[in-house]
Amino acid sequence: MGSSFTLADTPTLDDLLVFLARAARIEEGSVRMIAGSGVLAVYAAVFYPQGLLDESPTVLGLRTLALTDAVESFDVVVPIRSLLQRLETAQSARQGGGSADADGSVTIRLPMEVNTVTWSAISPPRGGWRAIAATSPTLLDAAARAGIAEVASAVPDAVGEQIVRRVRSEVWSRAIEGLEHVPAGAAFAALSLGFLGDDEVRMFETGPWTRLTTVRGHVLVKRKAWTLAR
C-alpha cells in the first residue's frame, strides 16, 4: 500500500473536502478509501447496526473521484478528521499558490489506518447491479426532512444515548412510502451528503443491496434480513 494518493486536479480536491466535511457532521469517525484503476472510492457510514439486537439497516454514502495513477491501489480505513486536516492544508497551500503538482494534480498523504471500525467490513458489491424504477429527489427530500423533524420532536434534551439511538433507529429504519425496501435513512443520507438536486435518482439492486445514484454521489443500503422476501 502506498502512503499517499494523487487527485487528478484541484476541483477534485475541493469535491472530496466538501463530501468529507458533510460526512463528518453525520458520523465523526472514519472513512473507507479504496483506490484502483485510476478511481478513488470513498465510503462514509451514515447508519449501521451497533450490536446483535440492533436492526438498523446499513446505509453508506459513496463518492468516487479521479486519480492520476491508474496503477495506484489500496484499501484503507482512516480517521475522517485527520484526512480532512490534510485536505484543508493542501487546499490552503493551493490558494496561496502552492501544493499542486506541475500537471495540476494534488498529492495527499494518507493518515494512519484504524482497524476497529465494524461497518468497514461490510463491502457493497462492485458489479451485478440491475436497474429498477427511478425516483424523484423531491420524494427523498420530503422523507428526510420529515424524519429529521420526527427525531427532533421525539428526543428531549439530555436523554440517554441508548434512547436516542433507539429513536433514530426506529425513524430511519422505516420504509419510505412508495419505495419498497428503501429506508428513510437512505433519504437522510442523500440529503445530508448533498447528493440531491434536480436530476432524478436512479436506483439499482443486487442481492440485499440497493443503490441510489445521482450525478453527485451514491447511497448504498443493505437491507435487514427480514425485508428480503418479496
PAROKOL-205042 format. One record per atom (N, C-alpha, C): residue in one letter; x, y, z; residue number from 1. Coordinates in steps of 0.1 Angstrom, whole numbers. Layout:
<pts>
[pt A; [X; Y; Z]; NUM],
...
</pts>
This chain:
<pts>
[pt M; [8; -12; 0]; 1],
[pt M; [0; 0; 0]; 1],
[pt M; [9; 12; 0]; 1],
[pt G; [5; 22; -8]; 2],
[pt G; [13; 35; -8]; 2],
[pt G; [9; 43; 4]; 2],
[pt S; [17; 53; 6]; 3],
[pt S; [14; 62; 18]; 3],
[pt S; [7; 75; 14]; 3],
[pt S; [4; 76; 1]; 4],
[pt S; [-3; 88; -4]; 4],
[pt S; [-11; 84; -17]; 4],
[pt F; [-19; 94; -21]; 5],
[pt F; [-27; 93; -33]; 5],
[pt F; [-27; 106; -40]; 5],
[pt T; [-29; 106; -53]; 6],
[pt T; [-28; 118; -61]; 6],
[pt T; [-41; 121; -68]; 6],
[pt L; [-48; 131; -64]; 7],
[pt L; [-61; 135; -71]; 7],
[pt L; [-58; 142; -84]; 7],
[pt A; [-67; 140; -94]; 8],
[pt A; [-64; 145; -107]; 8],
[pt A; [-62; 160; -108]; 8],
[pt D; [-70; 168; -100]; 9],
[pt D; [-69; 182; -101]; 9],
[pt D; [-74; 188; -88]; 9],
[pt T; [-73; 202; -87]; 10],
[pt T; [-77; 208; -75]; 10],
[pt T; [-93; 209; -74]; 10],
[pt P; [-101; 209; -84]; 11],
[pt P; [-115; 208; -82]; 11],
[pt P; [-119; 195; -76]; 11],
[pt T; [-112; 184; -79]; 12],
[pt T; [-114; 171; -73]; 12],
[pt T; [-111; 171; -58]; 12],
[pt L; [-100; 178; -55]; 13],
[pt L; [-97; 180; -41]; 13],
[pt L; [-108; 187; -34]; 13],
[pt D; [-114; 198; -40]; 14],
[pt D; [-125; 205; -34]; 14],
[pt D; [-137; 196; -32]; 14],
[pt D; [-140; 188; -42]; 15],
[pt D; [-152; 179; -41]; 15],
[pt D; [-150; 169; -29]; 15],
[pt L; [-138; 163; -28]; 16],
[pt L; [-136; 154; -17]; 16],
[pt L; [-137; 161; -3]; 16],
[pt L; [-132; 173; -2]; 17],
[pt L; [-132; 180; 10]; 17],
[pt L; [-146; 183; 14]; 17],
[pt V; [-155; 187; 5]; 18],
[pt V; [-169; 190; 8]; 18],
[pt V; [-176; 177; 12]; 18],
[pt F; [-174; 166; 5]; 19],
[pt F; [-180; 154; 9]; 19],
[pt F; [-176; 149; 23]; 19],
[pt L; [-164; 150; 26]; 20],
[pt L; [-159; 146; 39]; 20],
[pt L; [-164; 155; 50]; 20],
[pt A; [-165; 168; 48]; 21],
[pt A; [-170; 177; 58]; 21],
[pt A; [-185; 174; 61]; 21],
[pt R; [-192; 171; 51]; 22],
[pt R; [-206; 167; 53]; 22],
[pt R; [-207; 154; 60]; 22],
[pt A; [-199; 144; 56]; 23],
[pt A; [-199; 131; 63]; 23],
[pt A; [-196; 132; 77]; 23],
[pt A; [-186; 141; 81]; 24],
[pt A; [-181; 143; 95]; 24],
[pt A; [-192; 148; 103]; 24],
[pt R; [-201; 156; 98]; 25],
[pt R; [-212; 162; 106]; 25],
[pt R; [-223; 151; 109]; 25],
[pt I; [-223; 140; 101]; 26],
[pt I; [-232; 129; 104]; 26],
[pt I; [-226; 119; 113]; 26],
[pt E; [-214; 115; 110]; 27],
[pt E; [-207; 104; 118]; 27],
[pt E; [-192; 107; 118]; 27],
[pt E; [-188; 113; 130]; 28],
[pt E; [-174; 118; 131]; 28],
[pt E; [-165; 106; 135]; 28],
[pt G; [-163; 97; 125]; 29],
[pt G; [-155; 86; 128]; 29],
[pt G; [-144; 84; 118]; 29],
[pt S; [-147; 74; 109]; 30],
[pt S; [-137; 70; 99]; 30],
[pt S; [-143; 69; 85]; 30],
[pt V; [-135; 69; 75]; 31],
[pt V; [-140; 66; 61]; 31],
[pt V; [-131; 55; 55]; 31],
[pt R; [-137; 47; 46]; 32],
[pt R; [-130; 37; 39]; 32],
[pt R; [-127; 42; 25]; 32],
[pt M; [-114; 40; 22]; 33],
[pt M; [-109; 45; 9]; 33],
[pt M; [-104; 34; 1]; 33],
[pt I; [-109; 31; -11]; 34],
[pt I; [-105; 21; -20]; 34],
[pt I; [-100; 27; -33]; 34],
[pt A; [-88; 25; -37]; 35],
[pt A; [-82; 30; -49]; 35],
[pt A; [-79; 19; -59]; 35],
[pt G; [-81; 21; -71]; 36],
[pt G; [-78; 11; -82]; 36],
[pt G; [-83; 16; -95]; 36],
[pt S; [-75; 13; -106]; 37],
[pt S; [-79; 16; -119]; 37],
[pt S; [-81; 31; -121]; 37],
[pt G; [-74; 39; -114]; 38],
[pt G; [-75; 54; -116]; 38],
[pt G; [-87; 60; -109]; 38],
[pt V; [-93; 53; -100]; 39],
[pt V; [-105; 58; -93]; 39],
[pt V; [-103; 56; -78]; 39],
[pt L; [-107; 66; -71]; 40],
[pt L; [-108; 66; -56]; 40],
[pt L; [-122; 65; -52]; 40],
[pt A; [-126; 54; -45]; 41],
[pt A; [-139; 53; -39]; 41],
[pt A; [-139; 56; -24]; 41],
[pt V; [-146; 66; -20]; 42],
[pt V; [-146; 69; -6]; 42],
[pt V; [-160; 66; 1]; 42],
[pt Y; [-160; 57; 10]; 43],
[pt Y; [-173; 53; 17]; 43],
[pt Y; [-173; 60; 31]; 43],
[pt A; [-185; 65; 34]; 44],
[pt A; [-187; 71; 47]; 44],
[pt A; [-200; 64; 53]; 44],
[pt A; [-199; 60; 66]; 45],
[pt A; [-211; 54; 72]; 45],
[pt A; [-221; 65; 76]; 45],
[pt V; [-233; 63; 74]; 46],
[pt V; [-244; 71; 79]; 46],
[pt V; [-252; 64; 90]; 46],
[pt F; [-256; 52; 87]; 47],
[pt F; [-262; 43; 97]; 47],
[pt F; [-256; 29; 96]; 47],
[pt Y; [-256; 22; 107]; 48],
[pt Y; [-251; 8; 107]; 48],
[pt Y; [-255; 2; 120]; 48],
[pt P; [-258; -11; 120]; 49],
[pt P; [-261; -18; 133]; 49],
[pt P; [-250; -17; 143]; 49],
[pt Q; [-254; -15; 156]; 50],
[pt Q; [-244; -15; 166]; 50],
[pt Q; [-248; -25; 177]; 50],
[pt G; [-244; -37; 175]; 51],
[pt G; [-248; -48; 184]; 51],
[pt G; [-257; -58; 177]; 51],
[pt L; [-258; -70; 183]; 52],
[pt L; [-266; -81; 177]; 52],
[pt L; [-281; -77; 176]; 52],
[pt L; [-286; -70; 186]; 53],
[pt L; [-300; -67; 186]; 53],
[pt L; [-304; -55; 179]; 53],
[pt D; [-295; -48; 173]; 54],
[pt D; [-298; -36; 165]; 54],
[pt D; [-302; -39; 151]; 54],
[pt E; [-315; -36; 148]; 55],
[pt E; [-320; -40; 135]; 55],
[pt E; [-319; -29; 124]; 55],
[pt S; [-311; -19; 127]; 56],
[pt S; [-309; -8; 118]; 56],
[pt S; [-303; -13; 105]; 56],
[pt P; [-307; -7; 93]; 57],
[pt P; [-300; -11; 81]; 57],
[pt P; [-287; -4; 80]; 57],
[pt T; [-278; -9; 71]; 58],
[pt T; [-265; -3; 69]; 58],
[pt T; [-268; 7; 57]; 58],
[pt V; [-264; 19; 60]; 59],
[pt V; [-265; 30; 49]; 59],
[pt V; [-252; 37; 48]; 59],
[pt L; [-246; 36; 36]; 60],
[pt L; [-233; 42; 33]; 60],
[pt L; [-234; 53; 22]; 60],
[pt G; [-226; 63; 24]; 61],
[pt G; [-225; 73; 13]; 61],
[pt G; [-212; 70; 5]; 61],
[pt L; [-213; 72; -8]; 62],
[pt L; [-201; 69; -16]; 62],
[pt L; [-199; 80; -26]; 62],
[pt R; [-186; 84; -27]; 63],
[pt R; [-182; 94; -37]; 63],
[pt R; [-170; 88; -44]; 63],
[pt T; [-170; 89; -57]; 64],
[pt T; [-159; 84; -65]; 64],
[pt T; [-152; 96; -72]; 64],
[pt L; [-139; 95; -72]; 65],
[pt L; [-131; 106; -77]; 65],
[pt L; [-119; 101; -86]; 65],
[pt A; [-114; 109; -95]; 66],
[pt A; [-104; 105; -104]; 66],
[pt A; [-90; 106; -97]; 66],
[pt L; [-82; 96; -99]; 67],
[pt L; [-68; 96; -95]; 67],
[pt L; [-59; 97; -108]; 67],
[pt T; [-47; 102; -106]; 68],
[pt T; [-38; 103; -118]; 68],
[pt T; [-31; 90; -121]; 68],
[pt D; [-29; 81; -112]; 69],
[pt D; [-22; 69; -114]; 69],
[pt D; [-31; 57; -115]; 69],
[pt A; [-33; 51; -126]; 70],
[pt A; [-42; 40; -128]; 70],
[pt A; [-37; 28; -121]; 70],
[pt V; [-24; 27; -117]; 71],
[pt V; [-19; 15; -111]; 71],
[pt V; [-20; 16; -96]; 71],
[pt E; [-22; 28; -91]; 72],
[pt E; [-24; 31; -76]; 72],
[pt E; [-35; 22; -71]; 72],
[pt S; [-32; 15; -60]; 73],
[pt S; [-41; 6; -54]; 73],
[pt S; [-40; 5; -39]; 73],
[pt F; [-51; 6; -32]; 74],
[pt F; [-51; 4; -17]; 74],
[pt F; [-65; 3; -12]; 74],
[pt D; [-67; -2; 0]; 75],
[pt D; [-79; -3; 6]; 75],
[pt D; [-77; -1; 21]; 75],
[pt V; [-80; 11; 26]; 76],
[pt V; [-77; 15; 39]; 76],
[pt V; [-89; 22; 46]; 76],
[pt V; [-89; 22; 60]; 77],
[pt V; [-98; 29; 68]; 77],
[pt V; [-91; 39; 76]; 77],
[pt V; [-94; 52; 75]; 78],
[pt V; [-87; 63; 81]; 78],
[pt V; [-96; 72; 89]; 78],
[pt P; [-91; 79; 99]; 79],
[pt P; [-99; 88; 106]; 79],
[pt P; [-103; 100; 97]; 79],
[pt I; [-116; 103; 98]; 80],
[pt I; [-121; 113; 88]; 80],
[pt I; [-115; 127; 92]; 80],
[pt R; [-113; 130; 105]; 81],
[pt R; [-108; 143; 108]; 81],
[pt R; [-93; 145; 104]; 81],
[pt S; [-86; 134; 105]; 82],
[pt S; [-72; 135; 101]; 82],
[pt S; [-71; 137; 86]; 82],
[pt L; [-79; 130; 78]; 83],
[pt L; [-79; 132; 64]; 83],
[pt L; [-84; 146; 60]; 83],
[pt L; [-94; 151; 67]; 84],
[pt L; [-99; 165; 64]; 84],
[pt L; [-88; 175; 67]; 84],
[pt Q; [-80; 174; 77]; 85],
[pt Q; [-70; 183; 80]; 85],
[pt Q; [-59; 183; 69]; 85],
[pt R; [-56; 172; 64]; 86],
[pt R; [-46; 171; 53]; 86],
[pt R; [-52; 178; 40]; 86],
[pt L; [-64; 175; 38]; 87],
[pt L; [-70; 181; 26]; 87],
[pt L; [-71; 196; 27]; 87],
[pt E; [-75; 201; 39]; 88],
[pt E; [-76; 215; 42]; 88],
[pt E; [-62; 222; 40]; 88],
[pt T; [-52; 215; 45]; 89],
[pt T; [-38; 221; 44]; 89],
[pt T; [-35; 222; 29]; 89],
[pt A; [-38; 212; 21]; 90],
[pt A; [-35; 212; 7]; 90],
[pt A; [-43; 223; 0]; 90],
[pt Q; [-55; 225; 4]; 91],
[pt Q; [-64; 235; -2]; 91],
[pt Q; [-58; 249; 1]; 91],
[pt S; [-54; 251; 14]; 92],
[pt S; [-49; 264; 17]; 92],
[pt S; [-36; 267; 10]; 92],
[pt A; [-27; 257; 9]; 93],
[pt A; [-15; 259; 1]; 93],
[pt A; [-17; 262; -13]; 93],
[pt R; [-27; 255; -19]; 94],
[pt R; [-31; 257; -33]; 94],
[pt R; [-36; 272; -35]; 94],
[pt Q; [-44; 276; -26]; 95],
[pt Q; [-49; 290; -27]; 95],
[pt Q; [-38; 300; -25]; 95],
[pt G; [-27; 296; -18]; 96],
[pt G; [-16; 305; -17]; 96],
[pt G; [-6; 303; -28]; 96],
[pt G; [-9; 295; -38]; 97],
[pt G; [0; 294; -50]; 97],
[pt G; [8; 281; -49]; 97],
[pt G; [6; 272; -39]; 98],
[pt G; [14; 260; -39]; 98],
[pt G; [6; 248; -39]; 98],
[pt S; [11; 237; -35]; 99],
[pt S; [5; 223; -32]; 99],
[pt S; [2; 215; -45]; 99],
[pt A; [-1; 222; -56]; 100],
[pt A; [-4; 214; -68]; 100],
[pt A; [8; 210; -75]; 100],
[pt D; [8; 198; -81]; 101],
[pt D; [19; 194; -89]; 101],
[pt D; [20; 201; -103]; 101],
[pt A; [30; 199; -110]; 102],
[pt A; [31; 207; -123]; 102],
[pt A; [20; 205; -132]; 102],
[pt D; [14; 193; -132]; 103],
[pt D; [2; 190; -141]; 103],
[pt D; [-11; 194; -135]; 103],
[pt G; [-11; 200; -123]; 104],
[pt G; [-23; 205; -117]; 104],
[pt G; [-29; 195; -107]; 104],
[pt S; [-23; 183; -106]; 105],
[pt S; [-28; 173; -97]; 105],
[pt S; [-23; 176; -83]; 105],
[pt V; [-29; 169; -73]; 106],
[pt V; [-27; 172; -59]; 106],
[pt V; [-24; 159; -51]; 106],
[pt T; [-13; 158; -45]; 107],
[pt T; [-9; 146; -38]; 107],
[pt T; [-12; 148; -23]; 107],
[pt I; [-19; 138; -17]; 108],
[pt I; [-23; 138; -3]; 108],
[pt I; [-17; 126; 4]; 108],
[pt R; [-10; 128; 16]; 109],
[pt R; [-5; 117; 23]; 109],
[pt R; [-17; 111; 31]; 109],
[pt L; [-17; 97; 32]; 110],
[pt L; [-27; 90; 39]; 110],
[pt L; [-25; 91; 54]; 110],
[pt P; [-35; 93; 62]; 111],
[pt P; [-34; 93; 77]; 111],
[pt P; [-31; 78; 81]; 111],
[pt M; [-28; 76; 94]; 112],
[pt M; [-26; 63; 99]; 112],
[pt M; [-39; 55; 99]; 112],
[pt E; [-38; 43; 95]; 113],
[pt E; [-50; 34; 95]; 113],
[pt E; [-56; 31; 108]; 113],
[pt V; [-69; 29; 109]; 114],
[pt V; [-76; 23; 120]; 114],
[pt V; [-82; 10; 117]; 114],
[pt N; [-82; 1; 127]; 115],
[pt N; [-86; -13; 125]; 115],
[pt N; [-98; -18; 133]; 115],
[pt T; [-105; -8; 139]; 116],
[pt T; [-116; -12; 148]; 116],
[pt T; [-130; -7; 143]; 116],
[pt V; [-131; -4; 130]; 117],
[pt V; [-144; 1; 125]; 117],
[pt V; [-152; -10; 120]; 117],
[pt T; [-163; -14; 127]; 118],
[pt T; [-171; -26; 123]; 118],
[pt T; [-177; -25; 109]; 118],
[pt W; [-183; -13; 106]; 119],
[pt W; [-190; -12; 94]; 119],
[pt W; [-181; -13; 81]; 119],
[pt S; [-168; -11; 83]; 120],
[pt S; [-159; -11; 71]; 120],
[pt S; [-158; -25; 66]; 120],
[pt A; [-162; -35; 73]; 121],
[pt A; [-161; -49; 69]; 121],
[pt A; [-173; -53; 60]; 121],
[pt I; [-183; -44; 59]; 122],
[pt I; [-194; -46; 51]; 122],
[pt I; [-192; -40; 37]; 122],
[pt S; [-189; -49; 27]; 123],
[pt S; [-185; -44; 14]; 123],
[pt S; [-196; -45; 4]; 123],
[pt P; [-201; -34; -1]; 124],
[pt P; [-211; -35; -12]; 124],
[pt P; [-204; -41; -24]; 124],
[pt P; [-212; -49; -32]; 125],
[pt P; [-207; -55; -44]; 125],
[pt P; [-203; -44; -55]; 125],
[pt R; [-194; -47; -63]; 126],
[pt R; [-190; -37; -73]; 126],
[pt R; [-197; -40; -86]; 126],
[pt G; [-202; -52; -88]; 127],
[pt G; [-209; -55; -101]; 127],
[pt G; [-222; -62; -98]; 127],
[pt G; [-229; -65; -109]; 128],
[pt G; [-241; -73; -108]; 128],
[pt G; [-254; -64; -105]; 128],
[pt W; [-253; -51; -105]; 129],
[pt W; [-264; -43; -103]; 129],
[pt W; [-274; -43; -114]; 129],
[pt R; [-287; -43; -111]; 130],
[pt R; [-297; -42; -121]; 130],
[pt R; [-305; -30; -118]; 130],
[pt A; [-309; -23; -129]; 131],
[pt A; [-317; -11; -127]; 131],
[pt A; [-331; -14; -123]; 131],
[pt I; [-337; -6; -114]; 132],
[pt I; [-351; -6; -111]; 132],
[pt I; [-356; 8; -113]; 132],
[pt A; [-369; 9; -110]; 133],
[pt A; [-376; 22; -113]; 133],
[pt A; [-369; 34; -105]; 133],
[pt A; [-367; 45; -112]; 134],
[pt A; [-361; 56; -106]; 134],
[pt A; [-371; 63; -97]; 134],
[pt T; [-366; 72; -89]; 135],
[pt T; [-375; 80; -80]; 135],
[pt T; [-371; 95; -81]; 135],
[pt S; [-379; 103; -75]; 136],
[pt S; [-376; 118; -76]; 136],
[pt S; [-369; 123; -64]; 136],
[pt P; [-360; 133; -65]; 137],
[pt P; [-354; 139; -54]; 137],
[pt P; [-363; 146; -44]; 137],
[pt T; [-375; 150; -49]; 138],
[pt T; [-385; 156; -41]; 138],
[pt T; [-390; 147; -30]; 138],
[pt L; [-392; 134; -35]; 139],
[pt L; [-397; 124; -25]; 139],
[pt L; [-387; 121; -14]; 139],
[pt L; [-375; 120; -18]; 140],
[pt L; [-364; 117; -8]; 140],
[pt L; [-362; 129; 1]; 140],
[pt D; [-362; 141; -5]; 141],
[pt D; [-361; 153; 4]; 141],
[pt D; [-372; 154; 14]; 141],
[pt A; [-384; 151; 10]; 142],
[pt A; [-395; 152; 19]; 142],
[pt A; [-394; 141; 30]; 142],
[pt A; [-390; 129; 26]; 143],
[pt A; [-389; 118; 36]; 143],
[pt A; [-378; 121; 46]; 143],
[pt A; [-367; 127; 41]; 144],
[pt A; [-356; 131; 50]; 144],
[pt A; [-360; 142; 60]; 144],
[pt R; [-366; 152; 55]; 145],
[pt R; [-370; 163; 64]; 145],
[pt R; [-381; 159; 74]; 145],
[pt A; [-390; 150; 70]; 146],
[pt A; [-400; 145; 79]; 146],
[pt A; [-393; 137; 90]; 146],
[pt G; [-384; 129; 87]; 147],
[pt G; [-377; 121; 97]; 147],
[pt G; [-369; 130; 106]; 147],
[pt I; [-362; 140; 101]; 148],
[pt I; [-354; 149; 109]; 148],
[pt I; [-363; 156; 120]; 148],
[pt A; [-375; 160; 115]; 149],
[pt A; [-384; 167; 124]; 149],
[pt A; [-390; 157; 135]; 149],
[pt E; [-392; 145; 130]; 150],
[pt E; [-397; 135; 140]; 150],
[pt E; [-387; 131; 151]; 150],
[pt V; [-374; 130; 147]; 151],
[pt V; [-364; 127; 156]; 151],
[pt V; [-362; 138; 166]; 151],
[pt A; [-363; 151; 161]; 152],
[pt A; [-361; 162; 169]; 152],
[pt A; [-372; 164; 180]; 152],
[pt S; [-384; 160; 176]; 153],
[pt S; [-396; 161; 185]; 153],
[pt S; [-396; 150; 195]; 153],
[pt A; [-391; 138; 191]; 154],
[pt A; [-392; 126; 199]; 154],
[pt A; [-381; 125; 210]; 154],
[pt V; [-370; 132; 207]; 155],
[pt V; [-358; 131; 216]; 155],
[pt V; [-357; 144; 224]; 155],
[pt P; [-360; 144; 237]; 156],
[pt P; [-359; 156; 245]; 156],
[pt P; [-344; 159; 248]; 156],
[pt D; [-341; 170; 253]; 157],
[pt D; [-327; 173; 257]; 157],
[pt D; [-322; 165; 268]; 157],
[pt A; [-309; 161; 268]; 158],
[pt A; [-302; 154; 279]; 158],
[pt A; [-308; 141; 282]; 158],
[pt V; [-312; 133; 272]; 159],
[pt V; [-316; 119; 275]; 159],
[pt V; [-305; 110; 272]; 159],
[pt G; [-306; 97; 276]; 160],
[pt G; [-295; 88; 275]; 160],
[pt G; [-292; 84; 260]; 160],
[pt E; [-280; 80; 258]; 161],
[pt E; [-276; 77; 244]; 161],
[pt E; [-283; 65; 238]; 161],
[pt Q; [-287; 55; 247]; 162],
[pt Q; [-294; 44; 242]; 162],
[pt Q; [-308; 48; 237]; 162],
[pt I; [-314; 57; 244]; 163],
[pt I; [-328; 61; 240]; 163],
[pt I; [-327; 69; 226]; 163],
[pt V; [-317; 77; 225]; 164],
[pt V; [-315; 85; 213]; 164],
[pt V; [-313; 75; 201]; 164],
[pt R; [-304; 65; 204]; 165],
[pt R; [-301; 56; 193]; 165],
[pt R; [-314; 48; 189]; 165],
[pt R; [-322; 44; 199]; 166],
[pt R; [-334; 36; 196]; 166],
[pt R; [-344; 45; 188]; 166],
[pt V; [-346; 57; 191]; 167],
[pt V; [-355; 66; 184]; 167],
[pt V; [-350; 68; 170]; 167],
[pt R; [-337; 70; 168]; 168],
[pt R; [-332; 72; 155]; 168],
[pt R; [-333; 60; 146]; 168],
[pt S; [-330; 48; 153]; 169],
[pt S; [-331; 35; 146]; 169],
[pt S; [-346; 33; 141]; 169],
[pt E; [-355; 36; 149]; 170],
[pt E; [-370; 34; 146]; 170],
[pt E; [-374; 43; 134]; 170],
[pt V; [-370; 56; 135]; 171],
[pt V; [-374; 65; 124]; 171],
[pt V; [-367; 62; 111]; 171],
[pt W; [-354; 60; 112]; 172],
[pt W; [-346; 59; 99]; 172],
[pt W; [-347; 45; 93]; 172],
[pt S; [-351; 35; 101]; 173],
[pt S; [-353; 22; 95]; 173],
[pt S; [-366; 20; 88]; 173],
[pt R; [-376; 29; 90]; 174],
[pt R; [-389; 29; 84]; 174],
[pt R; [-388; 30; 69]; 174],
[pt A; [-396; 22; 62]; 175],
[pt A; [-396; 23; 47]; 175],
[pt A; [-402; 36; 43]; 175],
[pt I; [-396; 41; 32]; 176],
[pt I; [-402; 53; 25]; 176],
[pt I; [-415; 49; 18]; 176],
[pt E; [-425; 56; 20]; 177],
[pt E; [-438; 53; 14]; 177],
[pt E; [-436; 54; -2]; 177],
[pt G; [-440; 43; -8]; 178],
[pt G; [-439; 42; -23]; 178],
[pt G; [-426; 36; -28]; 178],
[pt L; [-416; 34; -18]; 179],
[pt L; [-403; 28; -22]; 179],
[pt L; [-401; 16; -14]; 179],
[pt E; [-405; 5; -19]; 180],
[pt E; [-403; -8; -11]; 180],
[pt E; [-389; -11; -8]; 180],
[pt H; [-386; -14; 4]; 181],
[pt H; [-373; -18; 9]; 181],
[pt H; [-363; -7; 10]; 181],
[pt V; [-367; 6; 8]; 182],
[pt V; [-358; 17; 9]; 182],
[pt V; [-361; 24; 22]; 182],
[pt P; [-352; 24; 32]; 183],
[pt P; [-355; 30; 45]; 183],
[pt P; [-353; 45; 44]; 183],
[pt A; [-360; 52; 53]; 184],
[pt A; [-359; 67; 54]; 184],
[pt A; [-344; 71; 56]; 184],
[pt G; [-336; 63; 62]; 185],
[pt G; [-322; 66; 64]; 185],
[pt G; [-315; 69; 51]; 185],
[pt A; [-319; 62; 40]; 186],
[pt A; [-313; 65; 27]; 186],
[pt A; [-316; 79; 22]; 186],
[pt A; [-328; 83; 25]; 187],
[pt A; [-332; 97; 21]; 187],
[pt A; [-324; 107; 29]; 187],
[pt F; [-322; 104; 42]; 188],
[pt F; [-314; 113; 51]; 188],
[pt F; [-300; 114; 46]; 188],
[pt A; [-294; 102; 42]; 189],
[pt A; [-280; 102; 37]; 189],
[pt A; [-279; 111; 24]; 189],
[pt A; [-289; 109; 15]; 190],
[pt A; [-288; 116; 2]; 190],
[pt A; [-289; 131; 4]; 190],
[pt L; [-298; 135; 13]; 191],
[pt L; [-299; 150; 16]; 191],
[pt L; [-287; 155; 24]; 191],
[pt S; [-283; 148; 34]; 192],
[pt S; [-272; 153; 43]; 192],
[pt S; [-259; 154; 36]; 192],
[pt L; [-257; 145; 26]; 193],
[pt L; [-244; 144; 19]; 193],
[pt L; [-244; 153; 6]; 193],
[pt G; [-255; 160; 4]; 194],
[pt G; [-256; 169; -7]; 194],
[pt G; [-258; 162; -21]; 194],
[pt F; [-264; 150; -21]; 195],
[pt F; [-265; 143; -33]; 195],
[pt F; [-278; 146; -41]; 195],
[pt L; [-287; 153; -35]; 196],
[pt L; [-300; 156; -41]; 196],
[pt L; [-299; 169; -49]; 196],
[pt G; [-304; 169; -61]; 197],
[pt G; [-305; 181; -70]; 197],
[pt G; [-318; 180; -78]; 197],
[pt D; [-317; 185; -90]; 198],
[pt D; [-329; 184; -99]; 198],
[pt D; [-330; 171; -107]; 198],
[pt D; [-319; 164; -108]; 199],
[pt D; [-319; 152; -116]; 199],
[pt D; [-326; 141; -109]; 199],
[pt E; [-332; 131; -116]; 200],
[pt E; [-339; 120; -110]; 200],
[pt E; [-328; 111; -103]; 200],
[pt V; [-333; 104; -93]; 201],
[pt V; [-325; 95; -85]; 201],
[pt V; [-326; 81; -91]; 201],
[pt R; [-316; 76; -98]; 202],
[pt R; [-316; 63; -104]; 202],
[pt R; [-314; 53; -93]; 202],
[pt M; [-320; 41; -94]; 203],
[pt M; [-320; 31; -84]; 203],
[pt M; [-316; 17; -90]; 203],
[pt F; [-308; 10; -82]; 204],
[pt F; [-303; -3; -87]; 204],
[pt F; [-303; -13; -75]; 204],
[pt E; [-304; -26; -78]; 205],
[pt E; [-304; -36; -68]; 205],
[pt E; [-294; -47; -71]; 205],
[pt T; [-289; -54; -61]; 206],
[pt T; [-282; -67; -63]; 206],
[pt T; [-282; -73; -49]; 206],
[pt G; [-288; -86; -48]; 207],
[pt G; [-289; -92; -35]; 207],
[pt G; [-296; -84; -25]; 207],
[pt P; [-290; -82; -13]; 208],
[pt P; [-297; -75; -3]; 208],
[pt P; [-294; -60; -4]; 208],
[pt W; [-287; -55; -14]; 209],
[pt W; [-282; -42; -15]; 209],
[pt W; [-291; -34; -25]; 209],
[pt T; [-294; -21; -22]; 210],
[pt T; [-300; -11; -31]; 210],
[pt T; [-291; 1; -32]; 210],
[pt R; [-289; 6; -44]; 211],
[pt R; [-281; 18; -46]; 211],
[pt R; [-289; 29; -52]; 211],
[pt L; [-288; 41; -46]; 212],
[pt L; [-295; 53; -51]; 212],
[pt L; [-284; 62; -56]; 212],
[pt T; [-285; 66; -69]; 213],
[pt T; [-274; 73; -76]; 213],
[pt T; [-279; 86; -82]; 213],
[pt T; [-272; 96; -80]; 214],
[pt T; [-274; 109; -87]; 214],
[pt T; [-260; 113; -93]; 214],
[pt V; [-260; 124; -100]; 215],
[pt V; [-247; 129; -105]; 215],
[pt V; [-237; 133; -94]; 215],
[pt R; [-242; 135; -82]; 216],
[pt R; [-234; 140; -71]; 216],
[pt R; [-228; 129; -62]; 216],
[pt G; [-234; 117; -63]; 217],
[pt G; [-229; 106; -55]; 217],
[pt G; [-239; 94; -53]; 217],
[pt H; [-235; 85; -45]; 218],
[pt H; [-243; 73; -43]; 218],
[pt H; [-246; 70; -29]; 218],
[pt V; [-258; 65; -26]; 219],
[pt V; [-262; 60; -13]; 219],
[pt V; [-264; 45; -14]; 219],
[pt L; [-257; 37; -6]; 220],
[pt L; [-258; 22; -6]; 220],
[pt L; [-265; 17; 6]; 220],
[pt V; [-275; 9; 5]; 221],
[pt V; [-283; 4; 16]; 221],
[pt V; [-283; -11; 16]; 221],
[pt K; [-279; -17; 27]; 222],
[pt K; [-280; -31; 29]; 222],
[pt K; [-292; -34; 38]; 222],
[pt R; [-302; -41; 32]; 223],
[pt R; [-315; -42; 39]; 223],
[pt R; [-313; -53; 50]; 223],
[pt K; [-322; -51; 60]; 224],
[pt K; [-323; -61; 70]; 224],
[pt K; [-328; -75; 65]; 224],
[pt A; [-324; -85; 71]; 225],
[pt A; [-327; -99; 66]; 225],
[pt A; [-342; -101; 64]; 225],
[pt W; [-350; -96; 74]; 226],
[pt W; [-365; -98; 73]; 226],
[pt W; [-372; -91; 62]; 226],
[pt T; [-365; -81; 55]; 227],
[pt T; [-371; -74; 44]; 227],
[pt T; [-367; -80; 31]; 227],
[pt L; [-360; -91; 30]; 228],
[pt L; [-355; -96; 18]; 228],
[pt L; [-366; -104; 10]; 228],
[pt A; [-376; -109; 17]; 229],
[pt A; [-386; -117; 10]; 229],
[pt A; [-395; -107; 1]; 229],
[pt R; [-398; -111; -10]; 230],
[pt R; [-406; -103; -19]; 230],
[pt R; [-419; -110; -22]; 230],
</pts>
